[in-house]
Each structure stands twice: as structure tokens, then as C-alpha cells.
Amino acid sequence: MSSQLQRELNKIKNKIKEVLRIEHPYIFDIDLDSNLYFNAVIKNVIDITSLLNDQKVRVLDIGCGKGHIACLLSSLGHDVSAIDIEISRGEQL
């Protein structure tokens, strides 16, 4: 992994920790460095946001689950709407 990608990965990991610690403290029982799912999510966020050149966009997260990605993208300044079949009517992330 290149040093630039590693720096970006660390930056996004720190942002995830900052955002999710507040609303989802249980998530930090998981070691993010060894968790393939979170590393894949982080890589996708890096890839997508790097294409935006600091533009803020509207995002629709369909099948958002607990909303981790939606919360992260929102914290980065994007206008995010998220929906999941498990979220009851009127419930918000």
C-alpha cells in the first residue's frame, strides 16, 4: 500500500472513530485494522470522495443498515438520505 493511500486510510479511520464513537460506541469493540468489512468500507469512501474533488453532493444510501456510511458521509459535509427495511417509519439515524 502506498504511503499516500495509508495516510488517507488513517484519516478516514480517524473520522469514522470520531463520528461513530458518539452514536455507536459498541463498534469499537472491533479492531478496525483487522476487520475486512470496515477496511473495504473505508477504501470505498476514499475512492468515492476522492472523485468529488471536495464537492459536497446529495447521497442516497439504500440498505443503510445502522447508517455507519451515511453518518460518515454526512460528517464530511454531504447531504445524505438513508433508508433500510429494518428502520421503522419515523425512526431517524
CNS distance restraints for C-alpha pairs under 8 A (distance, minus, plus):
assign (resid   1 and name CA) (resid   5 and name CA) 6.53 0.50 0.50
assign (resid   1 and name CA) (resid   6 and name CA) 6.56 0.50 0.50
assign (resid   2 and name CA) (resid   6 and name CA) 6.20 0.50 0.50
assign (resid   3 and name CA) (resid   7 and name CA) 6.13 0.50 0.50
assign (resid   4 and name CA) (resid   8 and name CA) 6.29 0.50 0.50
assign (resid   5 and name CA) (resid   9 and name CA) 5.98 0.50 0.50
assign (resid   6 and name CA) (resid  10 and name CA) 6.12 0.50 0.50
assign (resid   7 and name CA) (resid  11 and name CA) 6.15 0.50 0.50
assign (resid   8 and name CA) (resid  12 and name CA) 6.21 0.50 0.50
assign (resid   8 and name CA) (resid  46 and name CA) 7.09 0.50 0.50
assign (resid   9 and name CA) (resid  13 and name CA) 6.06 0.50 0.50
assign (resid   9 and name CA) (resid  42 and name CA) 6.71 0.50 0.50
assign (resid   9 and name CA) (resid  43 and name CA) 7.11 0.50 0.50
assign (resid   9 and name CA) (resid  46 and name CA) 7.31 0.50 0.50
assign (resid  10 and name CA) (resid  14 and name CA) 6.08 0.50 0.50
assign (resid  11 and name CA) (resid  15 and name CA) 6.31 0.50 0.50
assign (resid  12 and name CA) (resid  16 and name CA) 6.12 0.50 0.50
assign (resid  12 and name CA) (resid  42 and name CA) 6.48 0.50 0.50
assign (resid  12 and name CA) (resid  45 and name CA) 7.96 0.50 0.50
assign (resid  12 and name CA) (resid  46 and name CA) 7.37 0.50 0.50
assign (resid  13 and name CA) (resid  17 and name CA) 6.19 0.50 0.50
assign (resid  13 and name CA) (resid  32 and name CA) 7.99 0.50 0.50
assign (resid  13 and name CA) (resid  42 and name CA) 6.99 0.50 0.50
assign (resid  14 and name CA) (resid  18 and name CA) 6.10 0.50 0.50
assign (resid  15 and name CA) (resid  19 and name CA) 6.05 0.50 0.50
assign (resid  15 and name CA) (resid  72 and name CA) 7.34 0.50 0.50
assign (resid  16 and name CA) (resid  20 and name CA) 5.72 0.50 0.50
assign (resid  16 and name CA) (resid  21 and name CA) 7.89 0.50 0.50
assign (resid  16 and name CA) (resid  72 and name CA) 6.21 0.50 0.50
assign (resid  17 and name CA) (resid  21 and name CA) 5.51 0.50 0.50
assign (resid  17 and name CA) (resid  28 and name CA) 7.90 0.50 0.50
assign (resid  18 and name CA) (resid  22 and name CA) 7.18 0.50 0.50
assign (resid  19 and name CA) (resid  23 and name CA) 7.33 0.50 0.50
assign (resid  19 and name CA) (resid  71 and name CA) 7.03 0.50 0.50
assign (resid  19 and name CA) (resid  72 and name CA) 6.42 0.50 0.50
assign (resid  19 and name CA) (resid  75 and name CA) 7.04 0.50 0.50
assign (resid  20 and name CA) (resid  24 and name CA) 5.11 0.50 0.50
assign (resid  20 and name CA) (resid  25 and name CA) 6.64 0.50 0.50
assign (resid  20 and name CA) (resid  27 and name CA) 7.51 0.50 0.50
assign (resid  20 and name CA) (resid  68 and name CA) 7.06 0.50 0.50
assign (resid  20 and name CA) (resid  71 and name CA) 7.68 0.50 0.50
assign (resid  20 and name CA) (resid  72 and name CA) 7.84 0.50 0.50
assign (resid  21 and name CA) (resid  25 and name CA) 4.59 0.50 0.50
assign (resid  21 and name CA) (resid  26 and name CA) 7.96 0.50 0.50
assign (resid  21 and name CA) (resid  27 and name CA) 7.55 0.50 0.50
assign (resid  21 and name CA) (resid  28 and name CA) 7.35 0.50 0.50
assign (resid  28 and name CA) (resid  32 and name CA) 7.70 0.50 0.50
assign (resid  30 and name CA) (resid  35 and name CA) 7.29 0.50 0.50
assign (resid  31 and name CA) (resid  35 and name CA) 6.21 0.50 0.50
assign (resid  32 and name CA) (resid  38 and name CA) 6.27 0.50 0.50
assign (resid  32 and name CA) (resid  39 and name CA) 7.12 0.50 0.50
assign (resid  33 and name CA) (resid  39 and name CA) 7.15 0.50 0.50
assign (resid  35 and name CA) (resid  39 and name CA) 6.37 0.50 0.50
assign (resid  36 and name CA) (resid  40 and name CA) 6.08 0.50 0.50
assign (resid  37 and name CA) (resid  41 and name CA) 6.21 0.50 0.50
assign (resid  38 and name CA) (resid  42 and name CA) 6.01 0.50 0.50
assign (resid  39 and name CA) (resid  43 and name CA) 6.10 0.50 0.50
assign (resid  40 and name CA) (resid  44 and name CA) 6.18 0.50 0.50
assign (resid  41 and name CA) (resid  45 and name CA) 6.18 0.50 0.50
assign (resid  41 and name CA) (resid  69 and name CA) 7.71 0.50 0.50
assign (resid  42 and name CA) (resid  46 and name CA) 6.15 0.50 0.50
assign (resid  43 and name CA) (resid  47 and name CA) 6.12 0.50 0.50
assign (resid  44 and name CA) (resid  48 and name CA) 6.02 0.50 0.50
assign (resid  45 and name CA) (resid  49 and name CA) 5.88 0.50 0.50
assign (resid  46 and name CA) (resid  50 and name CA) 5.85 0.50 0.50
assign (resid  47 and name CA) (resid  51 and name CA) 6.61 0.50 0.50
assign (resid  48 and name CA) (resid  52 and name CA) 6.93 0.50 0.50
assign (resid  49 and name CA) (resid  53 and name CA) 7.21 0.50 0.50
assign (resid  49 and name CA) (resid  54 and name CA) 7.45 0.50 0.50
assign (resid  50 and name CA) (resid  54 and name CA) 7.68 0.50 0.50
assign (resid  52 and name CA) (resid  56 and name CA) 7.60 0.50 0.50
assign (resid  56 and name CA) (resid  77 and name CA) 6.19 0.50 0.50
assign (resid  56 and name CA) (resid  78 and name CA) 5.01 0.50 0.50
assign (resid  56 and name CA) (resid  79 and name CA) 7.42 0.50 0.50
assign (resid  57 and name CA) (resid  78 and name CA) 5.28 0.50 0.50
assign (resid  57 and name CA) (resid  79 and name CA) 6.17 0.50 0.50
assign (resid  58 and name CA) (resid  78 and name CA) 6.03 0.50 0.50
assign (resid  58 and name CA) (resid  79 and name CA) 4.61 0.50 0.50
assign (resid  58 and name CA) (resid  80 and name CA) 5.79 0.50 0.50
assign (resid  58 and name CA) (resid  81 and name CA) 7.84 0.50 0.50
assign (resid  59 and name CA) (resid  78 and name CA) 6.97 0.50 0.50
assign (resid  59 and name CA) (resid  79 and name CA) 6.09 0.50 0.50
assign (resid  59 and name CA) (resid  80 and name CA) 4.66 0.50 0.50
assign (resid  59 and name CA) (resid  81 and name CA) 6.20 0.50 0.50
assign (resid  60 and name CA) (resid  80 and name CA) 5.97 0.50 0.50
assign (resid  60 and name CA) (resid  81 and name CA) 4.95 0.50 0.50
assign (resid  60 and name CA) (resid  82 and name CA) 5.75 0.50 0.50
assign (resid  60 and name CA) (resid  83 and name CA) 7.96 0.50 0.50
assign (resid  61 and name CA) (resid  70 and name CA) 6.47 0.50 0.50
assign (resid  61 and name CA) (resid  80 and name CA) 7.30 0.50 0.50
assign (resid  61 and name CA) (resid  81 and name CA) 6.24 0.50 0.50
assign (resid  61 and name CA) (resid  82 and name CA) 4.56 0.50 0.50
assign (resid  61 and name CA) (resid  83 and name CA) 6.37 0.50 0.50
assign (resid  62 and name CA) (resid  82 and name CA) 5.96 0.50 0.50
assign (resid  62 and name CA) (resid  83 and name CA) 5.19 0.50 0.50
assign (resid  62 and name CA) (resid  84 and name CA) 6.22 0.50 0.50
assign (resid  63 and name CA) (resid  82 and name CA) 7.56 0.50 0.50
assign (resid  63 and name CA) (resid  83 and name CA) 5.86 0.50 0.50
assign (resid  63 and name CA) (resid  84 and name CA) 4.43 0.50 0.50
assign (resid  63 and name CA) (resid  85 and name CA) 7.01 0.50 0.50
assign (resid  64 and name CA) (resid  68 and name CA) 7.54 0.50 0.50
assign (resid  64 and name CA) (resid  69 and name CA) 7.34 0.50 0.50
assign (resid  64 and name CA) (resid  70 and name CA) 7.03 0.50 0.50
assign (resid  64 and name CA) (resid  82 and name CA) 5.91 0.50 0.50
assign (resid  64 and name CA) (resid  83 and name CA) 5.82 0.50 0.50
assign (resid  64 and name CA) (resid  84 and name CA) 5.38 0.50 0.50
assign (resid  65 and name CA) (resid  83 and name CA) 7.94 0.50 0.50
assign (resid  65 and name CA) (resid  84 and name CA) 5.83 0.50 0.50
assign (resid  65 and name CA) (resid  86 and name CA) 7.30 0.50 0.50
assign (resid  65 and name CA) (resid  87 and name CA) 7.99 0.50 0.50
assign (resid  66 and name CA) (resid  93 and name CA) 7.32 0.50 0.50
assign (resid  67 and name CA) (resid  71 and name CA) 5.94 0.50 0.50
assign (resid  67 and name CA) (resid  82 and name CA) 7.09 0.50 0.50
assign (resid  67 and name CA) (resid  93 and name CA) 6.42 0.50 0.50
assign (resid  68 and name CA) (resid  72 and name CA) 6.21 0.50 0.50
assign (resid  69 and name CA) (resid  73 and name CA) 6.11 0.50 0.50
assign (resid  70 and name CA) (resid  74 and name CA) 6.01 0.50 0.50
assign (resid  70 and name CA) (resid  80 and name CA) 6.23 0.50 0.50
assign (resid  70 and name CA) (resid  81 and name CA) 7.47 0.50 0.50
assign (resid  70 and name CA) (resid  82 and name CA) 6.46 0.50 0.50
assign (resid  71 and name CA) (resid  75 and name CA) 6.09 0.50 0.50
assign (resid  72 and name CA) (resid  76 and name CA) 6.43 0.50 0.50
assign (resid  73 and name CA) (resid  77 and name CA) 6.75 0.50 0.50
assign (resid  73 and name CA) (resid  78 and name CA) 5.75 0.50 0.50
assign (resid  73 and name CA) (resid  80 and name CA) 7.06 0.50 0.50
assign (resid  74 and name CA) (resid  78 and name CA) 4.85 0.50 0.50
assign (resid  74 and name CA) (resid  79 and name CA) 6.11 0.50 0.50
assign (resid  74 and name CA) (resid  80 and name CA) 5.75 0.50 0.50
assign (resid  83 and name CA) (resid  87 and name CA) 7.08 0.50 0.50
assign (resid  87 and name CA) (resid  91 and name CA) 6.26 0.50 0.50
assign (resid  87 and name CA) (resid  92 and name CA) 7.84 0.50 0.50
